[in-house]
Amino acid sequence: MGKKTVSSMNKNKEKRQARKLEQRRIADGMAHVTKANKLEDLASLCKELLVYKSNDLDVDMYIQRVTELDKNVLQWAIDLTERNMKSLYETCAWGWNRDRKIEEMTDDSAWYLIAKDNKDKLLAFSHFRFDMDFGDPVLYCYEVQVESDGRRRGLGQRVLRVLERVAHATRMRCVRLTALTHNPSASAFFRACGYSLDDTSPPKEEANHYEILSKSTCMEDDGDTQPHNTT
């Protein structure tokens, strides 16, 4: 076997360097996820966004781990998800499985953002997690659910803004979520909030009933989050 050429040696060196960089990127991402999951007070990262007032809507929000969440609040979140999503799940390949959904929503890694009005009526929630997804540290939004009398009042958008602020503060790459393609109102809502098709979304011919959307965040001088698409 002849001597390796300078060109091939350089290419091998570049490949090794690229592998090391990728390994370091993933290790850094995992470190951010681990650190985020050890935090005790996520509310301090987005305190000014947890109060929402719009016309006759006066809302306070709080964030808790599922293990600390009041059982009645968790039961409400499960019931609301079923009321809002059961028929949509039943009309796609996933089907509706209440036990599986409960298992997902009660996983120890789950966090909950809860919104209630000034009369303590529960209006909306998000179930989210910090995780590595396709090699990226992400805040994965599993659910955004709003009661009927809380819709079209900007509350859902505010919930997403809170998630985006938390994602930035914890150095997650983006907020990522799964949307059903046969739920056009939800798809339109997410896109209006700055979410777009993520690189990890499967080709339509492989999974035509859902898509992966995402939105990255950056912090501007005023401390607010602004959208930057990941695709």
N, C-alpha and C positions, 0 to 999 in steps of 0.2 A: 504494500500500500504506500503510495507516494506521500510526500509531505503535504500537510494542510496548507492551503493557500492563505495569504494574508486576508483576503476577502472573506473566506469561510470562517476564519478565526474571529474576525470582527463581528460577523453575523452571530456566531455562537455567544460571544461576549455580550452583544446587545440583547440576545434572548435571555441570558442569565440575569442581566440587569433588569429587564422587563419583568421577569418572574419575581425578583426580589422586591421591586417596587409594588407589584400587585399584592404580594404577601404582606408587605408593610401596610398597604392601604386597607386590606381586609383586617389586619390586626388592630390598626387604629380604629376602624369602624366598630369592631367588637368591643374595644375598650370604651368607646363612647356609649354604646348600648348598655354595657354593664354599669357604667357610671350613672346613666339616666335611670336605670331600674333600681338603683340604690337611693335615689333622692327621696326625701321625706315630704318635701313641700313644693309641689309643682306650681301651686297657685302663685307663689312669689315671683315666678317667671313671667306671669301674664296678668298681674293683679288688676291693672286698669281696664282690662278687657272683660273681666268677670262680672261687671255691672253693665246692664244693657237696658236702655230706655228708648222707646219708640212710640210716639203718640200715647195710647192708653196702656202700653205694655211696659211693665216695670219688673225686670228680671235680675236675679242674682244667680251666680254659678259657683260651683265648687268642684274640686277634683280629688278623687280618692282611688286607692287600690280596691280591687274587687273584694279583697279579704277584709277591708275595713268598711265596706259599704253596708248601709242599713239593709236588712233582708227585705223589708217591704219595698224599698226603693229598687232593689235588684229585681224583685218580682214584677214590679211595674214596668221596668225596662224590658224584661223578657216578654211580658204580655203585649206591650206596645209594639215590639218587633214582630210578634206573631200577627197582630192586627194589621200592621202596615205591609208585611212582606209575605205572609203565607201564600196568598193567591198568586203572587209573582213567582215564588219558588215552585209552586205546583205546575206552572205553565212553562217550565224550562227543564233541562236535563237533570238539574240537581234534585228537584223534588223537595218537599218540606218534611223535615224530620225534627220534631220538637226536642227530643232528647239530645240529638246531636247539636242543635243550636244552643241548648242550655249548657251542655258541656263546653262549648266554645266560649260562651259568655261568662262562664264561671271559672275559667282557667286562671291559675294563680298569677299569671303574667299580665292579666287584663287590668287596665286603668279605666276609670269612668269620669267623664265630664257631665255633670248634672245641672240642668237649668230649671229654676222654679220661680213663680211670680211672688209678689209681695204678700200673697195670701197662702203661701206655701204649696200652691198647686204645681205639681210636676208637669213641665211643658216639653222638655226635650232632653236628649242625652246623646253622648257619643261613647262608644267602646273603642279604645285604641290600645296599641302596644308599641313598645320600643323593640325593634328586632332587626336582625340581619336578613335581608331579602335580596336574593340574586347578587350577593356580595356587597350590598349597600346597607349602611346603617339608616334605617327609616323609621318614621312614626307611621305605623300602618293603622289606618282608620277602618275598623271592622264594621262599625255601624254609625250612622247619623240618623236618628229618628226624632220626629217632631209630632206632637199631638195636633189634631186637626185645627184647634182654635189657636195654635201658635204659628201656623204656616202663613206664608206670604207677608210676613211682618219683619223680615230681616234677621230672624232668630237663627235659622239654619246657617246663614252666612256668617254670623257672629261666632257660632260654634266652630266653624272651620277656621276662622281667624285665630281663635284661641289655640287650636291644634297647630296651626302654622307658626305661631309665636313660640310655642313650646318646642316644636321641632327645631327651630333655629337656635333657641337657647341651649338645647341639649346636643347641638352639633349633628343632628340627623340630616341626611342629604335632602330629604323631601318628605312630604306627606303623600303617602301612596294609598290607593283604595281600589276596590273592585266594584264595578257598576254593571247591573244587568242591562243588556242592550234593548230588551223589550219593555224597559221602563223609561220612555223618552223624557218624561218630565224631570226625573232624577238626573239623567244624562245632561239635559239642558241646564239644570241648576249647577252642577259641578263645573261645566264649561263656562258658565257665566261668572263663576267664582275664580276662574283662571286655571282650571285643571285641563290637562290635555293628555292625549294617548301616550302612555309610557312605553319605553323600549321593551319592557318585559311583557307587554300585552301579547297574547297569542294571536296568530293569524286568524282571520275570520273563518276560514275554512276548517280550522281545528277546533274552535270554540266560539260558535256564533251567538251564544246566549250571554256572554259576559265580556268585559274588557277591563284592562287595568289603566287607571288614570293617575296622574301625579302632578304635584306642584312643589317646586323648590322655593326656598325663601332666602332673603338676604335682609340684613338690618340696615335701614337708612338712618340718617342723622336724627330724624324725629322719633326713632325708636319703633316705628311701625314696620310691619312686614310687607314686602312687595313681591308680586309673583314673577317667577322666572321659570319657564317651562323646561322640563328635563329632556324634552325631545326636540 
